[in-house]
Amino acid sequence: MAASSNSTTSPAVTGRHHIPLNVGKVSSIGDVGTIRTQLQHRKDQLSKEIGVEQEITKGTKKLSKMKVLNKKTRDQASLEHDFSVSKIQLLRSELAKINSSLQAYQPESARSTQIPLIPLSLKTTNRISFISPLSDVVEKHYYVDPILVQDAICDFQELRYSISSVPKDDSGIKTLFEYLGHLSLLSKRFINSKIQHGISFIWHDAINGTPATQQSYVFEKACVIFNIAALYTQIGAQQDRSTKENIQTAISYLEKALGIIEYMKHNFSHSPTLDMTPQVLSFFSDLMRAQAVELQWDLLVLEGLKETDIQSLVEYSQRTKTIAECFRPLRELVEEPPFKEYIPPAWAAIVKIKDAHYKAIAHYYAAVIHEKMYEICSKGLNDRDIEAHRASITTELHFLYTADSTNIDELFSPDDKHQMGLAKSHLNCATVLHDYALNFKSLSKELESITILKKLLEDASTRTQRMKDKVSNTESIAMISPTIQPAIIDLNPVIPSFTKVKDTFEAIGPLQKFCAEYSWSPPKKLTLSKRTTGGYGFSVRGSKPVRISSVRDDDDDRGLAVDDWIIKVNDKDVRWLMHADVVSLVQSSPNDILEIEVITPTASATPTAKGVGKTPTSKEPPTSI
């Protein structure tokens, strides 16, 4: 064992090693694509190394407890176990850094103006060879020469290879959907509880790299669908949000990701990895929803804010409160297990920052509203004029605050001291929240390279402090800031529409009948002579393929049975032929000698897959042959 030669060396620094990738900064826009590729490649390596080390920990743990081994061997196994545990911690630490490299997914313009979005990480997978196991199924289940579908198997295998390194754009999405389409057809052909295909799908957790191995087609499908959602988020994060069109594009990608995650929550369960469990999928779903709502605010800011209009100010306060409310449950979750040890540190920091930052902005705009009301009330107008101004904004304030606000009666007071007191209370809340956001930023080593984040937070804090200084000497009454009512913002999660693809295994026969749900006897080759009375003594019904509907009683000994399927006529494959074409082939048999090949469905053939394996009732009458 690797650690036995130097038992005095710390397991964390001995033996096996890895070369970490510098994931700190992205130097220029030309490097972004390369950096993303390097990060994903390194992540693939780390995930595989974690899988290897976990297997070692399992083996060494068993060895260290085996009483039949001598003490020295058990001690060596225990040391190797400790080393592997330490190695896994190091690997996961580097993996967390990669998952925290948010700038690699930001365009250059966004790095100088906007807080980074959090894209989901892609799951990584191991390569699989399909040629031998699928060829065995073709030969033993369908009794077809594997050579006929060898190209189809190789093409599917190449497509499966390609999904592990798809381009981070729409062509990558297309490839993943295409693979899902072929996987669906493949599952109908080859995957059934009675078929031992021996194919193991290996996927690694998108966050911590933990491997999981299953022979389940559903597991493979879920992992690919997860990667489609992750890729949507990465494409959305890559958008240059300096234009209205690009922000709308980013929102649409997040809505697509949201729709897919919601689809997974309702269609997959019992995930072997944490990233696809219902609670973590709910976290990812809430994260994408929060970021989509945030982008809608970016769109409003880009169009230009009207800070002199009360109605607009109410909207701004409510919208930013909505963003904060979306991030609040996420902030609470990242401080509790299992998320505390699972979510990448940069993600947790961003969630906390945005929760505090947008709450502060909501309070700032509420303060501006009350400052404007103060100006109205302090102009020396008579009560009638003040009442008119007050009435014009009462409705808006009713929208701004929740009905359970403790000082709801004072909100509409014409007393300028009340209005200034409310403004100051909101500013005080905003100041505290700005400090929280800046503190979260300063405590995060993972966000050190994102300098624009600190600038944006400081600018928002400075704006609040400037207003606070402006009103500091204004006479007021101490007030408690009311609860701001979040706005109702609609999103449109996009339910995935799966791609229909051409059946590349059509040489096996029509999928509706030649599927994994059916099983047959081996093909029987029969040679029949035309009778003196005419015909070959049986009738057929249906198409693709035709089946025997009746056999003359005195012909039973020829091996032909009712419900047999005819798959060859005179050495010609007729699985795909229509009824009339097969009848014509039979009737044109040379020298009145008919050679046919039939298969007999077994009693275990009980189709369950929707639309698969069901033999439709033929509308055509049987034809005597």
Stockholm file with secondary structure:
# STOCKHOLM 1.0

chainA/1-625         MAASSNSTTSPAVTGRHHIPLNVGKVSSIGDVGTIRTQLQHRKDQLSKEIGVEQEITKGTKKLSKMKVLNKKTRDQASLEHDFSVSKIQLLRSELAKINSSLQAYQPESARSTQIPLIPLSLKTTNRISFISPLSDVVEKHYYVDPILVQDAICDFQELRYSISSVPKDDSGIKTLFEYLGHLSLLSKRFINSKIQHGISFIWHDAINGTPATQQSYVFEKACVIFNIAALYTQIGAQQDRSTKENIQTAISYLEKALGIIEYMKHNFSHSPTLDMTPQVLSFFSDLMRAQAVELQWDLLVLEGLKETDIQSLVEYSQRTKTIAECFRPLRELVEEPPFKEYIPPAWAAIVKIKDAHYKAIAHYYAAVIHEKMYEICSKGLNDRDIEAHRASITTELHFLYTADSTNIDELFSPDDKHQMGLAKSHLNCATVLHDYALNFKSLSKELESITILKKLLEDASTRTQRMKDKVSNTESIAMISPTIQPAIIDLNPVIPSFTKVKDTFEAIGPLQKFCAEYSWSPPKKLTLSKRTTGGYGFSVRGSKPVRISSVRDDDDDRGLAVDDWIIKVNDKDVRWLMHADVVSLVQSSPNDILEIEVITPTASATPTAKGVGKTPTSKEPPTSI
#=GR chainA/1-625 SS CGGGGCTTSCTTTSSCCCCCCCCSCCCCHHHHHHHHHHHHHHHHHHHHHHHHHHHHHHHHHHHHTCTTSCHHHHHHHHHHHHHHHHHHHHHHHHHHHHHTCGGGGSCHHHHHHSCCCCCCCCCEECCCCCHHHHHHHHHHTSCCCGGGGHHHHHHHHHHHHHGGGCCSSHHHHHHHHHHHHHHHHHHHHHCCTTCCCCCCEEEECTTTCCEEEECCHHHHHHHHHHHHHHHHHHHHHTSCTTSHHHHHHHHHHHHHHHHHHHHHHHHCCCCSSGGGSHHHHHHHHHHHHHHHHHHHHHHHHHHCCCTTCHHHHHHHHHHHHHHHHHHHHHHHHTTSTTHHHHSCHHHHHHHHHHHHHHHHHHHHHHHHHHHHHHHHHTSCCCHHHHHHHHHHHHHHHHHHBCTTCTTGGGGGCCCHHHHHHHHHHHHHHHHHHHHHHHHHHHHCGGGTTCHHHHHHHHHHHHHHHHHHHHHTTSCCCCCCCCCBCCCCCCCCCCCCCCCCCCCTTGGGCCTTTSSTTCCBCCCEEEEEECCTTSSCSEEEECSSSCEEEEECGGGGGGTCCTTCEEEEETTEECTTCCHHHHHHHHHTCGGGEEEEEEECBCTTCCCCSTTSSCCCCCSSCCEEC
#=GC SS_cons         CGGGGCTTSCTTTSSCCCCCCCCSCCCCHHHHHHHHHHHHHHHHHHHHHHHHHHHHHHHHHHHHTCTTSCHHHHHHHHHHHHHHHHHHHHHHHHHHHHHTCGGGGSCHHHHHHSCCCCCCCCCEECCCCCHHHHHHHHHHTSCCCGGGGHHHHHHHHHHHHHGGGCCSSHHHHHHHHHHHHHHHHHHHHHCCTTCCCCCCEEEECTTTCCEEEECCHHHHHHHHHHHHHHHHHHHHHTSCTTSHHHHHHHHHHHHHHHHHHHHHHHHCCCCSSGGGSHHHHHHHHHHHHHHHHHHHHHHHHHHCCCTTCHHHHHHHHHHHHHHHHHHHHHHHHTTSTTHHHHSCHHHHHHHHHHHHHHHHHHHHHHHHHHHHHHHHHTSCCCHHHHHHHHHHHHHHHHHHBCTTCTTGGGGGCCCHHHHHHHHHHHHHHHHHHHHHHHHHHHHCGGGTTCHHHHHHHHHHHHHHHHHHHHHTTSCCCCCCCCCBCCCCCCCCCCCCCCCCCCCTTGGGCCTTTSSTTCCBCCCEEEEEECCTTSSCSEEEECSSSCEEEEECGGGGGGTCCTTCEEEEETTEECTTCCHHHHHHHHHTCGGGEEEEEEECBCTTCCCCSTTSSCCCCCSSCCEEC
//
